[in-house]
Amino acid sequence: MTSYPSSPDPRHDLPTRRLTETLKVSTPEGHTVHLSVGYDPNEHLRPREVFYSGGFRSGSALEFQIQDACVLLSLLLQHGHRPEDIEKSLARTEQPDGSTAYASMIGLIVEELVAQSPA
């Protein structure tokens, strides 16, 4: 059996009641996803969790993928990772105009978290 090292930062537990905001994230293809973002009450505007609220057909593979991505993003946030740090590691694609854009919906979600975080 393989033994894995423990997480570098302990999980930051959130209180039962906390500030939550619903955001809308749109893809370049015109899909819209609604997310609920929970914030740390001790560090206002620091996102600590993300929940999928709606946007894809119920029961679809895309819905389940975004739900799972939100769980993984929430774990990263609760273990001390900031959205800006996560954003740096995500794939981007080059656009016809020479700019870059996120290659997945996960990148768009993290981009929105960065926009909501304090500078």
N, C-alpha and C positions, 0 to 999 in steps of 0.2 A: 504494500500500500504506500502510495506517495504522500509525503508530508509537505504541505504548502506553508510558506511563511504567513504570519498574520498580516492583516491590513496595516499599512504604514500609519494611518490615522484612524482612531476609533470612530465608529459611526456616531454622527451627531443626531441624537433623538430629538424629535420635535414635539411640542406640546399638542394636546388634542385640539385646542382652538388656536388658529393662527390665520394671518392674512393670506387669502387666496384670491387670485385674479384669473379671469378667463380671457385668453388671448386667441386671436385668429391668425393662423399662418397660411399664406397662399403660395402655391407652387407656380412656376412659370407656365405650366400647362393648364392652369386655371382651377386646380383642386384647392379646396379650402379645408383646413383642419382646425378644430377648436381644442384648445388645451387649457387645463387648469394648472396654474403655477402657485405652489405654496412657498411662502417666504419665511425666513428665519426671524423670529420676533426680537432677537437680540442684535441682529445686524439687518436693519430695515433695508428692503429692496435686494437682499441676497437670496436668490432662488435656492431652495433646498429640495424641491420635489416637483415632478411634472407628471400630470395625468392626462391621458387622452380623453376628450369629452365627446367627440363626434366628428363626422366629416366623410368617412368612408362607409360604404354599404355594410350594414350590420352582418357580422359573420364572415366577412371577406378576408382573404389573406392579408391585404394591405392594412385592414383594421388591426389584426392580430400583430403584425410586424410593428406598427406604430405603438401599440400598447406595450409590447416587449421593449422597444427602444426607450420608451418613457420610464419603464422600471429600471433599466440599466443606467440611464441618465440620472435618475433620482438617487441610485446607489452611489454613483460618482460624486454627486453634489453633497450627499450626506456624509461622505468620507473626506470632505474637505477640498475637493477639486472645484475650481471656479469655472464658469462657462467659458471664459477667455482661454483657459488652459486646454479645455476639451476641444474648442474650436480649432486650435492650431493643428490638431492631428487628423482632422477630417478631410476626406477627399474632395477635390474640386475639379471641375472640367473647364477647359478653355472655350470661350464663346466666340462666335464669328467676328465680333467687334474687338477681339483681343483681350477682353476682360475675363475674369474667372467667376464661376458660380459654383455653389455646392452641388455635389454629384448625387445627393440623396435628400430625402425628407428629413433625415436626422440632422443634417447640416443646417437646414432651414429652421428647425426647432432650436438648435443651439444658437444660431444667429439671433433669433428672437430673444432668447434668454440673455445674451450679451447686451442686446439693446435695452433690456429692462434692468440690467445691473448698474450700480453706481459706477461712475468713471473713476 
